[in-house]
């Protein structure tokens, strides 16, 4: 009988955000496929989880997926985790899930932390309709092209940044391409202090290079 692939959401800042179900699955699985084993070992050690890990990341997500599918076919249960948040959301996972379905393997997603949703609920905006854009390109030309395309988006927009760009971009709306919609910046979500920058504060220099940041833009 084939095993099951479990998509386990992990904390995005506060270790207490992990669910009891995720902890149980991580302990009971035969293997944990982690985006970065060096990072995930700290999480596992904190909760005294001894399950063996294997790496599954952006640069081996296809070749390694074939190996994981074979293990699942052999009856092993595998938990997939990323460095933070929910697998498949701006992190590896979607390719493995698709291959599991094609192979007739059961997949279960355990609800848990997702920074884009946390930022949305913190914004105070209307949440009935929204759009999420994962990791804007670091190349300025490519980034502006994507942002110009996103200007046609009529819903509340939640783009994600992973470098020191938001203050510069948001000061002029969506990348300085003519959009004047107000936006807020969130970073260090779920850490001891959530950092929130309202629209009128985005013309200040950004001193938080290297942190993941979310910007809610009203469209």
ROTI-841924 format. One record per residue (C-alpha): x, y, z. Coordinates in pm, 1 decimal, padded with zeros to 6 digits, always signed. Each point is the difference from the previous one (the first is absolute). Layout:
REM ROTI-841924
X;Y;Z
...
END
This chain:
REM ROTI-841924
+00000.0;+00000.0;+00000.0
+00132.9;+00341.7;-00095.5
+00084.4;+00256.2;+00261.6
-00125.5;+00356.7;+00036.0
+00165.6;+00333.6;-00068.4
-00068.9;+00250.5;+00278.5
+00045.7;+00371.4;-00068.3
+00091.6;+00138.5;+00341.1
-00008.6;+00373.8;+00062.2
+00279.8;+00117.5;+00230.1
+00039.7;+00320.8;+00206.4
+00072.7;+00324.1;-00184.5
+00149.6;+00167.8;+00306.3
-00131.4;-00135.9;+00328.8
+00058.3;-00368.3;+00073.3
-00325.7;-00010.0;+00194.8
-00189.0;+00043.8;-00328.6
+00050.9;-00365.0;-00096.6
-00306.5;-00218.9;+00044.0
-00029.5;-00311.0;+00214.6
-00099.1;-00194.9;-00310.7
+00313.1;+00110.1;-00185.9
+00218.5;-00108.0;+00290.4
-00167.1;-00342.1;+00008.1
+00038.7;-00050.5;-00375.2
+00364.3;+00106.7;+00007.6
+00066.9;-00255.0;+00274.8
-00195.6;-00283.3;-00162.7
+00117.6;+00043.3;-00360.2
+00273.2;-00225.1;-00136.8
+00184.5;+00288.5;-00163.6
-00011.1;+00379.1;+00012.5
+00078.6;+00173.3;-00329.5
+00134.4;+00342.9;+00098.0
+00084.7;+00304.4;-00209.5
+00317.0;+00055.2;+00204.7
+00092.5;-00273.3;+00246.1
+00242.2;+00234.3;+00176.5
-00284.6;+00235.4;+00079.3
-00261.6;-00264.6;+00076.8
+00221.2;-00188.1;+00245.0
-00044.3;+00289.5;+00243.1
-00376.1;-00042.8;-00014.0
+00020.4;-00376.0;+00042.8
+00247.7;+00024.1;+00285.9
-00218.8;+00253.5;+00180.0
-00292.3;-00243.4;-00003.5
+00220.9;-00308.9;+00047.3
-00098.4;-00154.9;-00333.0
+00240.7;-00270.1;-00119.0
-00148.9;-00082.2;-00341.4
+00270.7;-00018.9;-00270.7
+00011.7;+00282.3;-00253.4
+00084.1;+00028.3;-00365.2
+00040.3;+00318.1;-00203.0
-00267.6;+00119.7;-00241.6
+00056.2;+00348.0;-00137.1
-00028.8;+00221.5;-00306.7
+00307.9;-00146.8;-00170.0
-00088.9;-00369.8;+00033.3
-00379.6;+00020.8;+00009.7
-00051.8;-00207.1;-00315.1
+00266.9;-00269.6;+00028.8
-00056.4;-00041.4;+00373.4
-00376.1;-00013.3;-00050.5
+00039.0;-00318.8;-00203.1
+00193.7;-00156.5;+00288.8
-00257.1;+00108.6;+00256.0
-00285.4;-00135.3;-00211.8
+00173.2;-00338.4;-00014.8
+00032.9;-00000.4;+00379.6
-00367.3;+00086.3;+00030.6
-00091.0;-00282.0;-00237.6
+00199.1;-00234.3;+00224.8
-00223.5;+00092.7;+00292.4
+00196.2;+00273.8;+00174.1
-00174.9;+00305.0;+00141.8
+00181.7;+00324.5;-00077.3
-00043.1;+00342.2;+00159.7
+00096.6;+00296.6;-00216.6
+00111.7;+00319.8;+00173.9
+00160.0;+00325.5;-00108.8
+00211.7;+00248.3;+00193.0
-00315.7;+00181.2;+00107.4
-00367.0;-00001.6;-00088.5
-00206.3;-00230.8;-00217.7
+00166.3;-00220.1;-00266.0
-00092.3;+00103.0;-00352.7
-00058.3;+00366.3;+00090.4
+00312.2;+00179.7;-00129.0
+00193.1;-00316.9;+00085.0
+00054.2;-00346.1;-00154.4
-00294.0;-00237.9;+00009.7
-00235.8;+00039.1;-00292.1
+00201.9;-00221.6;-00236.5
+00018.2;-00282.7;+00254.2
-00372.7;+00023.1;+00070.6
-00079.3;-00020.6;-00371.9
+00225.0;-00304.2;-00045.9
-00162.3;-00170.8;+00297.9
-00346.0;+00045.8;-00149.8
+00121.9;-00135.2;-00332.1
+00135.4;-00306.6;+00183.0
-00321.7;-00051.3;+00196.0
+00161.2;+00092.7;+00332.3
-00201.8;+00161.0;+00276.5
+00089.0;+00357.7;+00095.4
-00113.6;+00182.3;+00313.7
+00061.3;+00365.7;+00084.6
+00013.9;+00096.0;+00366.7
-00131.4;+00354.8;+00055.7
+00243.8;+00237.1;+00164.8
+00205.8;+00318.9;-00032.9
-00005.8;+00194.7;-00327.0
+00154.4;+00346.0;+00014.2
-00206.8;+00144.9;-00284.5
-00325.0;-00081.7;+00180.5
+00135.7;+00132.1;+00329.6
+00096.9;+00327.9;-00168.1
-00343.7;+00021.9;-00160.0
-00182.6;-00035.8;+00330.5
+00231.2;+00253.9;+00164.5
-00063.9;+00259.2;-00270.2
-00352.5;+00094.8;+00095.0
-00094.9;-00014.9;-00368.2
-00306.1;-00167.3;-00146.4
+00092.5;-00367.7;-00036.1
-00280.8;-00127.1;-00222.5
+00218.2;+00002.6;-00311.3
+00376.5;+00019.3;-00030.7
+00289.6;-00109.1;-00220.5
+00340.4;-00126.6;+00109.5
+00320.6;+00045.6;-00200.8
+00292.7;-00211.4;+00116.3
+00359.7;+00130.5;+00007.4
+00033.4;+00286.1;-00244.5
+00312.5;-00021.8;-00221.6
+00318.9;+00155.2;+00136.5
+00088.4;+00135.2;-00344.7
-00136.8;+00355.9;-00021.1
-00120.2;-00026.0;-00360.1
-00175.7;-00330.7;+00056.1
-00148.2;+00124.4;+00326.8
-00146.1;+00312.0;-00161.4
-00145.3;-00209.9;-00281.1
-00176.8;-00225.8;+00249.3
-00121.1;+00296.5;+00204.2
-00137.9;+00169.8;-00310.8
-00192.8;-00317.7;-00080.7
-00131.8;-00007.6;+00355.7
-00138.7;+00352.5;-00037.7
-00284.2;-00155.8;-00199.3
-00089.5;-00209.4;+00301.5
-00322.3;+00136.4;+00153.1
+00021.3;-00190.2;+00328.0
+00197.8;+00073.9;+00314.7
+00356.2;-00095.7;-00090.0
+00247.9;-00172.5;+00232.9
+00346.3;-00018.1;-00162.5
+00291.7;-00159.0;+00183.0
+00355.4;+00134.2;+00017.7
+00312.4;-00176.4;+00121.6
+00249.3;+00285.7;-00018.0
+00029.6;+00372.8;+00070.8
-00240.5;+00134.5;-00262.9
-00346.9;+00073.1;+00145.7
+00058.5;+00349.6;+00138.3
+00135.8;+00121.6;-00333.3
-00268.4;-00168.3;-00207.3
-00297.9;+00077.1;+00219.3
+00088.4;+00367.2;+00037.2
-00097.9;+00043.0;-00365.1
-00280.5;-00250.6;+00004.6
+00056.2;-00322.0;-00190.2
+00361.1;+00041.2;-00101.4
-00030.2;+00362.2;-00101.3
-00204.7;-00088.3;-00307.9
-00273.0;+00249.1;+00067.4
-00208.5;-00181.3;+00261.1
-00095.9;+00224.8;+00289.6
-00183.8;-00256.2;+00210.7
+00087.6;+00007.2;+00370.8
+00183.4;-00299.8;+00138.0
+00133.7;-00135.4;+00327.2
+00317.4;-00194.0;+00069.8
+00024.9;-00292.3;+00241.9
+00315.4;-00182.9;+00104.1
+00119.6;-00233.8;+00276.0
-00354.4;-00135.6;+00014.8
-00062.1;-00218.5;+00306.7
+00328.2;+00099.8;+00162.7
-00024.1;+00149.5;+00352.7
-00085.6;+00333.5;-00164.5
-00184.0;+00014.5;-00333.4
+00135.2;+00293.4;-00198.9
-00256.9;+00207.0;-00187.9
+00070.3;+00305.7;-00214.9
-00308.1;+00204.9;-00104.1
-00004.2;+00171.5;-00342.1
+00131.3;+00336.2;+00122.3
+00312.1;-00161.6;+00146.8
+00121.1;-00172.9;-00315.7
+00217.3;+00290.5;-00113.9
+00258.7;-00080.7;+00266.9
+00312.2;-00207.8;-00067.6
-00039.3;-00371.7;+00046.6
+00237.6;-00136.4;+00262.2
-00123.8;-00358.0;-00004.6
+00183.8;-00159.7;-00289.3
-00038.5;-00375.5;-00022.0
-00340.2;-00031.2;+00168.0
-00313.6;-00128.7;-00168.2
-00246.0;+00284.1;-00045.3
-00363.3;+00021.5;-00107.5
-00164.2;+00306.8;-00149.2
-00378.3;+00039.6;-00011.3
-00097.6;+00227.2;-00289.0
-00356.9;+00120.7;-00044.4
-00109.9;-00020.0;-00361.9
END
